[in-house]
Amino acid sequence: MMRKIFWFLMIVIVVALTVRDYTILMDAYGSGPPYYGRTTNMDKWTNPWPQLMVINVLGIAVLGFLAHRLQALTLHNRHKRR
């Protein structure tokens, strides 16, 4: 049961990070040429990559922790069965 919860949490984190990255990048760069609405405030534009990197590194750290706990749980269950 715990393994399923860990896998579910890991999948949710990956999907959430992917969706968040996609929306931020689409908002920053858009999906087409810079039309009038996008070019009027170019002096206020900020680079989204530093913010994305911080959030993604934290997400990867959480994924690493969950993977470590999943491995420890699996090894503990194998040892317990013997």
HELIX and SHEET records of a PDB file:
HELIX    1   1 MET A    2  TYR A   29  1                                  28    
HELIX    2   2 TYR A   36  THR A   39  1                                   4    
HELIX    3   3 MET A   42  LYS A   44  5                                   3    
HELIX    4   4 TRP A   49  ARG A   81  1                                  33    
END                                                                             
